Structure formats: structure tokens, C-alpha cells
Amino acid sequence: RRRRGGVGGSSARFYLADMYAEQNGGADEVEGLLGGGAVLSRWAWLKGSVVEQVRAVYSANRAKTIVLARSFFNPMLFSKPADQAEALVRIRANWSMYKLFYGVVYAVVLVYTILSSPLLLLGLAASVGSWGYMFVLHDAHTVVKLGGYELARREKLLVLVPFTLLIIAVTGALSSLVWVAIVASILSLPHAVMHEKPEIDALDQLEIEAEQVNLRTTQSMPLP
């Protein structure tokens, strides 16, 4: 039986693999599990974990989001501010209350900017893909073989940081981010100025609290 040394968080994985080999006599099979199979399993776990977290966040904030959406789009709450001071108060209050919806505007402009620039899209894919392969699909301390070289955590950073900076410089990512911020702010500012200072009344608060109680009751129920 071949001994395998683990590095950092991957040592437990190799230890379990040795136990599997002892019980099943399949050292070569274990090698395959530690290769592509392990990467695919880690990707599946990551995808499931992200989906579950998104569902949990949505369930916890669903009622408040619905209440804020009604207020955000309510045409009866729009009026011209009396003066500049009131406009500034509205901007601060609306941004604090509706930052989720303004964030959606920024996200839409960002996605449009990326999709409309093939060079930026290619650079983003290369950067995210390289970081994801080195630190998400593999443990941070797992040694990855690349082009005949073994890359530990320090070597990964020494390769990825200059590579990412090069991509930012070549694709013009910084100027694109500045453009996104300016355009999204221009699109969001009229709403923030014209919308009256938001307030959640007693009925809206009761709706939010009832949804939270219902969520806690559902989570505490035993599984069948």
C-alpha cells in the first residue's frame, strides 16, 4: 500500500482514502477518486451549498422584500422635493432602505457591460476560472500540478495575483467599473430624489413578523 502525505486541509481526505484502500484493496481506484472525481464532488457540494444559502437568505427576507417592493414602485409616493436639503435627505433614506433594488440596477449594468465586451468577458472568465480551480475546486493548501510544477498555496498566489493584475490592465476592467458606477448612479438617482422618505407602517411590520414566525415554525418542524 502506498502512503500518501496530506497538506493542510487535504490530509483528512487522504487518510480516508487510505482506509478505503485497506478495506477494498483498490489503491489505483482511490487515485482516480482523488483526481477528477474529487474535483467533481467538491464542485457538486459547492453548488448545492450556494443554492441552499441563497434559499435561506431569500426565505428569511422574503416578506420584507415584498413590502419594500410595494413601496419602491408605489406611484403615490413620488413627489418633487421642496428644496435641495430635502432631496439629500431622500437620497440618504432611500439608499439605506432600498439598497437591494439599487444594487440590482448596478448588477444589470455590470452584466450588460461584461457581455457587450468580448475582451472583458474573456478576461473575467480566465480570472474567475483560474482562482476557482486553484482555491475552490481544490483546497487552498492542496498542491496542484501545473505544467510540471507543483504549486502550493504560496506559489498559487505568486502566479494568480500578477496574472489577475495583467488581465485587469489588458481588459480595462477598472475603467469599466467606473463606467458602471456612473451609469447605474445616473439611472438610480431620479428615483432616490423623487421618492418620498420611506417608512414601514404597523401593518407592514406585522406582515414581516408573521412571516418570520412562520419561517421559524417551519424550520423547527421535524422531518418526516
PASEBA-1860 file (N, C-alpha, C; in nm, 3 decimals):
! residues 224
1> RRRRGGVG> 0.085/-0.120/0.000/0.000/0.000/0.000/0.087/0.123/0.000 ~ 0.056/0.218/-0.087/0.133/0.341/-0.096/0.085/0.441/0.007 ~ 0.180/0.504/0.074/0.146/0.606/0.172/0.132/0.740/0.102 ~ 0.036/0.817/0.145/0.013/0.946/0.084/0.019/1.052/0.192 ~ 0.100/1.150/0.174/0.110/1.260/0.270/0.008/1.365/0.238 ~ -0.058/1.420/0.338/-0.156/1.526/0.316/-0.097/1.661/0.347 ~ -0.151/1.763/0.285/-0.109/1.900/0.310/-0.229/1.978/0.359 ~ -0.220/2.036/0.481/-0.327/2.123/0.531/-0.458/2.047/0.542
9> GSSARFYL> -0.565/2.108/0.486/-0.700/2.056/0.496/-0.720/1.928/0.418 ~ -0.628/1.892/0.327/-0.647/1.773/0.245/-0.598/1.646/0.313 ~ -0.531/1.657/0.431/-0.475/1.539/0.495/-0.584/1.441/0.536 ~ -0.695/1.493/0.586/-0.805/1.405/0.627/-0.859/1.329/0.508 ~ -0.865/1.393/0.394/-0.916/1.327/0.273/-0.826/1.210/0.234 ~ -0.693/1.232/0.241/-0.601/1.124/0.207/-0.607/1.012/0.310 ~ -0.627/1.047/0.437/-0.638/0.945/0.540/-0.759/0.855/0.515 ~ -0.873/0.916/0.481/-0.991/0.836/0.448/-0.968/0.752/0.324
17> ADMYAEQN> -0.892/0.806/0.229/-0.862/0.730/0.109/-0.779/0.607/0.142 ~ -0.682/0.620/0.235/-0.601/0.505/0.276/-0.688/0.398/0.342 ~ -0.781/0.443/0.426/-0.872/0.347/0.489/-0.954/0.274/0.384 ~ -1.000/0.348/0.282/-1.077/0.286/0.174/-0.992/0.183/0.101 ~ -0.865/0.215/0.077/-0.777/0.123/0.005/-0.752/-0.003/0.086 ~ -0.737/0.013/0.219/-0.714/-0.104/0.303/-0.834/-0.199/0.301 ~ -0.953/-0.142/0.303/-1.072/-0.226/0.310/-1.110/-0.286/0.176 ~ -1.078/-0.214/0.066/-1.122/-0.259/-0.066/-1.008/-0.303/-0.156
25> GGADEVEG> -0.883/-0.276/-0.116/-0.769/-0.318/-0.197/-0.762/-0.250/-0.331 ~ -0.814/-0.129/-0.343/-0.817/-0.059/-0.471/-0.739/0.069/-0.467 ~ -0.607/0.063/-0.457/-0.525/0.183/-0.449/-0.536/0.266/-0.576 ~ -0.538/0.196/-0.692/-0.550/0.270/-0.818/-0.685/0.340/-0.829 ~ -0.789/0.273/-0.780/-0.921/0.334/-0.784/-0.926/0.458/-0.696 ~ -0.857/0.451/-0.581/-0.852/0.565/-0.493/-0.782/0.682/-0.560 ~ -0.677/0.652/-0.636/-0.608/0.760/-0.708/-0.705/0.834/-0.799 ~ -0.793/0.757/-0.865/-0.891/0.822/-0.952/-0.990/0.906/-0.873
33> LLGGGAVL> -1.027/0.855/-0.754/-1.119/0.933/-0.672/-1.057/1.063/-0.625 ~ -0.928/1.061/-0.600/-0.861/1.182/-0.554/-0.832/1.278/-0.667 ~ -0.852/1.235/-0.790/-0.827/1.323/-0.903/-0.954/1.392/-0.947 ~ -0.998/1.357/-1.070/-1.115/1.424/-1.126/-1.240/1.402/-1.045 ~ -1.258/1.281/-0.987/-1.376/1.256/-0.909/-1.387/1.347/-0.788 ~ -1.274/1.373/-0.722/-1.276/1.462/-0.606/-1.313/1.604/-0.645 ~ -1.261/1.647/-0.760/-1.292/1.782/-0.807/-1.441/1.795/-0.837 ~ -1.496/1.693/-0.905/-1.639/1.696/-0.938/-1.725/1.691/-0.812
41> SRWAWLKG> -1.683/1.611/-0.714/-1.759/1.604/-0.589/-1.755/1.736/-0.515 ~ -1.638/1.799/-0.514/-1.627/1.928/-0.447/-1.711/2.034/-0.518 ~ -1.713/2.031/-0.650/-1.795/2.126/-0.726/-1.943/2.104/-0.697 ~ -1.987/1.978/-0.693/-2.127/1.949/-0.664/-2.165/1.996/-0.523 ~ -2.075/1.974/-0.426/-2.102/2.019/-0.290/-2.110/2.171/-0.284 ~ -2.018/2.239/-0.353/-2.017/2.385/-0.353/-2.145/2.441/-0.415 ~ -2.185/2.383/-0.529/-2.306/2.430/-0.595/-2.428/2.410/-0.506 ~ -2.439/2.295/-0.443/-2.551/2.270/-0.353/-2.550/2.363/-0.233
49> SVVEQVRA> -2.430/2.391/-0.179/-2.419/2.479/-0.065/-2.462/2.621/-0.099 ~ -2.420/2.670/-0.215/-2.458/2.806/-0.257/-2.608/2.816/-0.278 ~ -2.667/2.714/-0.340/-2.812/2.714/-0.363/-2.887/2.716/-0.230 ~ -2.842/2.637/-0.134/-2.909/2.632/-0.005/-2.897/2.766/0.068 ~ -2.781/2.829/0.059/-2.762/2.959/0.124/-2.851/3.066/0.061 ~ -2.862/3.064/-0.072/-2.949/3.160/-0.140/-3.094/3.139/-0.098 ~ -3.137/3.014/-0.091/-3.274/2.985/-0.049/-3.299/3.032/0.094 ~ -3.202/3.010/0.183/-3.218/3.051/0.322/-3.228/3.202/0.335
57> VYSANRAK> -3.142/3.274/0.262/-3.146/3.420/0.267/-3.278/3.473/0.211 ~ -3.322/3.414/0.100/-3.449/3.457/0.039/-3.566/3.431/0.133 ~ -3.569/3.312/0.195/-3.680/3.280/0.284/-3.682/3.373/0.405 ~ -3.564/3.407/0.457/-3.558/3.491/0.576/-3.598/3.635/0.547 ~ -3.581/3.680/0.423/-3.607/3.820/0.389/-3.720/3.837/0.288 ~ -3.796/3.732/0.261/-3.899/3.738/0.157/-4.006/3.841/0.190 ~ -4.059/3.838/0.313/-4.168/3.929/0.348/-4.122/4.074/0.343 ~ -4.003/4.102/0.398/-3.953/4.240/0.397/-3.928/4.287/0.254
65> TIVLARSF> -3.877/4.198/0.169/-3.851/4.234/0.030/-3.981/4.268/-0.043 ~ -4.087/4.191/-0.017/-4.216/4.219/-0.081/-4.272/4.353/-0.035 ~ -4.261/4.380/0.095/-4.309/4.507/0.149/-4.231/4.624/0.088 ~ -4.100/4.612/0.081/-4.018/4.719/0.024/-4.045/4.736/-0.126 ~ -4.072/4.626/-0.195/-4.100/4.635/-0.339/-4.230/4.712/-0.364 ~ -4.331/4.689/-0.280/-4.456/4.764/-0.296/-4.431/4.913/-0.278 ~ -4.350/4.946/-0.179/-4.320/5.088/-0.154/-4.230/5.145/-0.263 ~ -4.136/5.065/-0.311/-4.039/5.112/-0.411/-4.108/5.153/-0.541
73> FNPMLFSK> -4.211/5.076/-0.581/-4.278/5.101/-0.708/-4.412/5.176/-0.693 ~ -4.447/5.213/-0.571/-4.575/5.279/-0.548/-4.575/5.420/-0.609 ~ -4.657/5.447/-0.711/-4.655/5.580/-0.775/-4.707/5.692/-0.686 ~ -4.782/5.656/-0.580/-4.835/5.757/-0.490/-4.729/5.817/-0.398 ~ -4.612/5.756/-0.394/-4.506/5.803/-0.304/-4.402/5.887/-0.376 ~ -4.431/5.929/-0.497/-4.337/6.013/-0.572/-4.385/6.158/-0.572 ~ -4.294/6.247/-0.546/-4.325/6.389/-0.549/-4.195/6.468/-0.564 ~ -4.208/6.592/-0.602/-4.092/6.679/-0.618/-4.045/6.729/-0.482
81> PADQAEAL> -3.916/6.716/-0.451/-3.868/6.766/-0.321/-3.880/6.917/-0.312 ~ -3.905/6.967/-0.191/-3.925/7.111/-0.170/-3.797/7.190/-0.195 ~ -3.683/7.134/-0.155/-3.557/7.205/-0.172/-3.443/7.103/-0.179 ~ -3.322/7.154/-0.190/-3.206/7.067/-0.202/-3.184/6.986/-0.075 ~ -3.210/7.045/0.040/-3.190/6.973/0.166/-3.282/6.851/0.174 ~ -3.408/6.868/0.133/-3.499/6.754/0.134/-3.457/6.648/0.033 ~ -3.404/6.690/-0.082/-3.356/6.594/-0.181/-3.242/6.510/-0.125 ~ -3.150/6.573/-0.052/-3.039/6.499/0.007/-3.087/6.402/0.115
89> VRIRANWS> -3.187/6.446/0.192/-3.243/6.357/0.294/-3.309/6.236/0.228 ~ -3.380/6.259/0.118/-3.443/6.149/0.047/-3.341/6.052/-0.010 ~ -3.233/6.106/-0.065/-3.130/6.019/-0.124/-3.071/5.927/-0.017 ~ -3.036/5.984/0.098/-2.978/5.902/0.205/-3.078/5.798/0.257 ~ -3.203/5.841/0.277/-3.303/5.749/0.332/-3.339/5.639/0.232 ~ -3.357/5.676/0.106/-3.392/5.575/0.005/-3.279/5.477/-0.019 ~ -3.156/5.528/-0.020/-3.043/5.436/-0.040/-3.032/5.338/0.076 ~ -3.056/5.385/0.198/-3.049/5.297/0.314/-3.159/5.191/0.311
97> MYKLFYGV> -3.277/5.230/0.266/-3.392/5.139/0.267/-3.396/5.048/0.144 ~ -3.363/5.103/0.028/-3.380/5.030/-0.098/-3.247/4.989/-0.162 ~ -3.144/4.969/-0.081/-3.013/4.936/-0.138/-3.015/4.806/-0.218 ~ -3.105/4.713/-0.182/-3.117/4.590/-0.258/-3.160/4.618/-0.402 ~ -3.259/4.704/-0.419/-3.312/4.733/-0.553/-3.214/4.818/-0.634 ~ -3.148/4.912/-0.569/-3.044/4.988/-0.640/-2.926/4.898/-0.677 ~ -2.899/4.802/-0.590/-2.794/4.705/-0.621/-2.827/4.623/-0.744 ~ -2.955/4.593/-0.764/-2.998/4.520/-0.884/-2.969/4.604/-1.008
105> VYAVVLVY> -2.991/4.735/-1.000/-2.961/4.824/-1.113/-2.812/4.818/-1.146 ~ -2.728/4.826/-1.043/-2.583/4.818/-1.065/-2.545/4.683/-1.125 ~ -2.608/4.576/-1.077/-2.576/4.443/-1.128/-2.615/4.429/-1.274 ~ -2.732/4.483/-1.312/-2.776/4.475/-1.451/-2.681/4.551/-1.544 ~ -2.641/4.670/-1.501/-2.547/4.748/-1.583/-2.412/4.676/-1.592 ~ -2.369/4.614/-1.482/-2.242/4.541/-1.483/-2.247/4.423/-1.578 ~ -2.355/4.345/-1.572/-2.369/4.230/-1.661/-2.373/4.274/-1.806 ~ -2.448/4.381/-1.835/-2.454/4.431/-1.971/-2.315/4.475/-2.020
113> TILSSPLL> -2.239/4.541/-1.933/-2.105/4.586/-1.971/-2.014/4.468/-2.002 ~ -2.022/4.365/-1.920/-1.936/4.248/-1.943/-1.974/4.175/-2.071 ~ -2.104/4.155/-2.091/-2.149/4.082/-2.209/-2.127/4.159/-2.338 ~ -2.125/4.291/-2.330/-2.104/4.371/-2.451/-1.957/4.389/-2.487 ~ -1.868/4.338/-2.404/-1.725/4.348/-2.431/-1.664/4.209/-2.433 ~ -1.638/4.151/-2.550/-1.580/4.016/-2.556/-1.447/4.005/-2.481 ~ -1.363/4.110/-2.490/-1.234/4.106/-2.422/-1.252/4.103/-2.271 ~ -1.343/4.184/-2.221/-1.370/4.185/-2.077/-1.431/4.053/-2.032
121> LLGLAASV> -1.520/3.997/-2.113/-1.581/3.869/-2.079/-1.477/3.758/-2.076 ~ -1.387/3.758/-2.173/-1.282/3.656/-2.177/-1.188/3.670/-2.058 ~ -1.151/3.794/-2.025/-1.062/3.816/-1.911/-1.126/3.775/-1.780 ~ -1.255/3.807/-1.764/-1.325/3.768/-1.641/-1.333/3.617/-1.629 ~ -1.364/3.550/-1.740/-1.373/3.404/-1.737/-1.238/3.342/-1.702 ~ -1.129/3.395/-1.758/-0.996/3.342/-1.730/-0.958/3.365/-1.584 ~ -0.987/3.484/-1.532/-0.951/3.516/-1.394/-1.032/3.435/-1.294 ~ -1.164/3.435/-1.311/-1.250/3.361/-1.219/-1.224/3.211/-1.229
129> GSWGYMFV> -1.202/3.163/-1.351/-1.175/3.021/-1.369/-1.045/2.977/-1.302 ~ -0.941/3.058/-1.314/-0.812/3.021/-1.255/-0.818/3.024/-1.102 ~ -0.880/3.128/-1.045/-0.894/3.133/-0.900/-0.984/3.022/-0.849 ~ -1.093/2.996/-0.921/-1.184/2.891/-0.878/-1.120/2.753/-0.882 ~ -1.038/2.729/-0.985/-0.973/2.598/-0.997/-0.871/2.579/-0.885 ~ -0.797/2.684/-0.853/-0.689/2.672/-0.755/-0.740/2.670/-0.611 ~ -0.846/2.746/-0.581/-0.886/2.763/-0.441/-1.026/2.715/-0.409 ~ -1.109/2.685/-0.510/-1.244/2.639/-0.483/-1.258/2.490/-0.512
137> LHDAHTVV> -1.222/2.451/-0.634/-1.229/2.309/-0.668/-1.123/2.227/-0.595 ~ -1.014/2.293/-0.555/-0.912/2.231/-0.471/-0.902/2.307/-0.340 ~ -0.859/2.237/-0.235/-0.835/2.305/-0.109/-0.725/2.408/-0.126 ~ -0.728/2.512/-0.042/-0.629/2.618/-0.054/-0.487/2.565/-0.036 ~ -0.469/2.465/0.050/-0.335/2.413/0.078/-0.301/2.288/-0.002 ~ -0.391/2.247/-0.090/-0.363/2.129/-0.173/-0.263/2.164/-0.283 ~ -0.163/2.081/-0.301/-0.063/2.103/-0.404/-0.124/2.066/-0.540 ~ -0.117/2.158/-0.634/-0.171/2.137/-0.768/-0.056/2.131/-0.867
145> KLGGYELA> -0.057/2.031/-0.952/0.046/2.017/-1.054/0.004/2.091/-1.180 ~ 0.091/2.178/-1.229/0.061/2.258/-1.347/0.187/2.274/-1.431 ~ 0.183/2.216/-1.551/0.298/2.228/-1.640/0.426/2.169/-1.584 ~ 0.415/2.063/-1.508/0.533/2.002/-1.450/0.577/2.065/-1.319 ~ 0.507/2.167/-1.273/0.540/2.234/-1.147/0.434/2.203/-1.042 ~ 0.480/2.194/-0.918/0.388/2.172/-0.807/0.365/2.306/-0.737 ~ 0.237/2.346/-0.729/0.202/2.476/-0.673/0.128/2.457/-0.541 ~ 0.193/2.502/-0.433/0.127/2.506/-0.303/0.054/2.641/-0.291
153> RREKLLVL> 0.005/2.672/-0.172/-0.074/2.794/-0.157/0.007/2.918/-0.193 ~ 0.129/2.927/-0.146/0.211/3.045/-0.174/0.240/3.058/-0.322 ~ 0.275/2.949/-0.387/0.304/2.953/-0.530/0.180/2.987/-0.612 ~ 0.063/2.940/-0.566/-0.062/2.976/-0.635/-0.083/3.126/-0.636 ~ -0.064/3.188/-0.519/-0.081/3.333/-0.509/0.021/3.407/-0.593 ~ 0.145/3.359/-0.594/0.250/3.424/-0.673/0.220/3.419/-0.823 ~ 0.145/3.318/-0.865/0.107/3.307/-1.006/-0.021/3.384/-1.036 ~ -0.122/3.370/-0.949/-0.254/3.425/-0.979/-0.262/3.576/-0.962
161> VPFTLLII> -0.193/3.633/-0.862/-0.203/3.777/-0.840/-0.148/3.856/-0.960 ~ -0.025/3.830/-1.008/0.022/3.902/-1.128/-0.064/3.873/-1.251 ~ -0.111/3.750/-1.263/-0.195/3.715/-1.377/-0.325/3.797/-1.376 ~ -0.386/3.811/-1.257/-0.509/3.888/-1.247/-0.485/4.036/-1.274 ~ -0.375/4.091/-1.222/-0.343/4.232/-1.248/-0.319/4.256/-1.397 ~ -0.257/4.159/-1.463/-0.235/4.171/-1.607/-0.367/4.173/-1.682 ~ -0.459/4.087/-1.642/-0.591/4.083/-1.706/-0.665/4.215/-1.685 ~ -0.657/4.271/-1.563/-0.723/4.398/-1.535/-0.668/4.509/-1.624
169> AVTGALSS> -0.535/4.508/-1.642/-0.474/4.613/-1.724/-0.508/4.596/-1.872 ~ -0.508/4.473/-1.921/-0.531/4.448/-2.063/-0.677/4.471/-2.101 ~ -0.769/4.428/-2.016/-0.911/4.436/-2.050/-0.974/4.571/-2.014 ~ -0.904/4.655/-1.941/-0.962/4.782/-1.899/-1.073/4.765/-1.798 ~ -1.056/4.671/-1.705/-1.162/4.640/-1.610/-1.189/4.758/-1.516 ~ -1.086/4.830/-1.474/-1.107/4.942/-1.382/-1.192/5.053/-1.445 ~ -1.159/5.087/-1.568/-1.238/5.190/-1.636/-1.381/5.144/-1.659 ~ -1.400/5.014/-1.683/-1.535/4.960/-1.700/-1.614/4.969/-1.570
177> LVWVAIVA> -1.548/4.943/-1.456/-1.617/4.953/-1.328/-1.657/5.098/-1.298 ~ -1.570/5.192/-1.331/-1.603/5.333/-1.312/-1.724/5.370/-1.398 ~ -1.724/5.322/-1.522/-1.837/5.350/-1.613/-1.966/5.291/-1.559 ~ -1.959/5.170/-1.504/-2.078/5.105/-1.447/-2.131/5.187/-1.330 ~ -2.041/5.232/-1.242/-2.083/5.310/-1.126/-2.151/5.440/-1.168 ~ -2.096/5.507/-1.269/-2.154/5.634/-1.314/-2.292/5.612/-1.377 ~ -2.303/5.516/-1.469/-2.429/5.491/-1.538/-2.537/5.444/-1.440 ~ -2.503/5.351/-1.352/-2.602/5.300/-1.257/-2.646/5.410/-1.160
185> SILSLPHA> -2.555/5.496/-1.121/-2.592/5.607/-1.033/-2.687/5.704/-1.104 ~ -2.660/5.732/-1.232/-2.748/5.820/-1.309/-2.888/5.760/-1.321 ~ -2.896/5.627/-1.338/-3.026/5.561/-1.350/-3.101/5.557/-1.217 ~ -3.028/5.546/-1.107/-3.092/5.532/-0.976/-3.123/5.665/-0.910 ~ -3.049/5.769/-0.944/-3.063/5.896/-0.875/-3.203/5.958/-0.888 ~ -3.266/5.958/-1.006/-3.401/6.017/-1.014/-3.500/5.952/-0.918 ~ -3.495/5.821/-0.906/-3.585/5.753/-0.813/-3.555/5.795/-0.670 ~ -3.426/5.800/-0.633/-3.390/5.835/-0.496/-3.431/5.978/-0.461
193> VMHEKPEI> -3.433/6.067/-0.559/-3.469/6.206/-0.534/-3.620/6.223/-0.529 ~ -3.691/6.162/-0.622/-3.836/6.183/-0.634/-3.918/6.099/-0.536 ~ -3.863/5.988/-0.490/-3.938/5.903/-0.397/-3.934/5.964/-0.258 ~ -4.050/5.972/-0.195/-4.057/6.028/-0.060/-3.983/5.939/0.040 ~ -3.948/5.997/0.152/-3.875/5.923/0.254/-3.953/5.799/0.295 ~ -3.895/5.681/0.282/-3.971/5.557/0.306/-3.992/5.531/0.454 ~ -4.106/5.473/0.484/-4.139/5.432/0.620/-4.217/5.302/0.615 ~ -4.189/5.214/0.710/-4.263/5.088/0.722/-4.367/5.105/0.831
201> DALDQLEI> -4.496/5.097/0.794/-4.603/5.120/0.891/-4.627/4.994/0.975 ~ -4.725/5.004/1.066/-4.750/4.895/1.160/-4.798/4.768/1.089 ~ -4.883/4.784/0.987/-4.933/4.666/0.915/-4.820/4.595/0.842 ~ -4.729/4.671/0.780/-4.616/4.610/0.713/-4.526/4.537/0.814 ~ -4.506/4.596/0.930/-4.423/4.533/1.032/-4.487/4.403/1.081 ~ -4.620/4.403/1.097/-4.689/4.281/1.137/-4.674/4.172/1.031 ~ -4.681/4.210/0.905/-4.664/4.112/0.797/-4.525/4.050/0.800 ~ -4.423/4.133/0.824/-4.286/4.084/0.830/-4.267/3.990/0.949
209> EAEQVNLR> -4.320/4.029/1.065/-4.305/3.946/1.184/-4.380/3.814/1.169 ~ -4.499/3.818/1.106/-4.574/3.694/1.086/-4.498/3.598/0.994 ~ -4.435/3.651/0.891/-4.357/3.566/0.802/-4.237/3.506/0.874 ~ -4.173/3.583/0.960/-4.058/3.531/1.035/-4.101/3.422/1.132 ~ -4.216/3.441/1.198/-4.266/3.338/1.289/-4.299/3.211/1.212 ~ -4.361/3.225/1.095/-4.394/3.110/1.011/-4.269/3.036/0.965 ~ -4.164/3.112/0.933/-4.039/3.051/0.891/-3.975/2.973/1.004 ~ -3.973/3.030/1.126/-3.915/2.960/1.240/-3.995/2.834/1.273
217> TTQSMPLP> -4.126/2.841/1.260/-4.210/2.724/1.287/-4.183/2.613/1.187 ~ -4.167/2.652/1.060/-4.139/2.552/0.956/-4.003/2.488/0.977 ~ -3.902/2.566/1.015/-3.768/2.512/1.037/-3.762/2.421/1.158 ~ -3.845/2.447/1.260/-3.841/2.367/1.381/-3.921/2.237/1.371 ~ -4.001/2.224/1.263/-4.080/2.103/1.247/-3.989/1.986/1.212 ~ -4.009/1.869/1.277/-3.926/1.752/1.244/-3.953/1.701/1.105 ~ -3.846/1.653/1.042/-3.862/1.596/0.909/-3.938/1.465/0.914 ~ -4.022/1.434/0.814/-4.098/1.307/0.816/-4.005/1.189/0.795
END
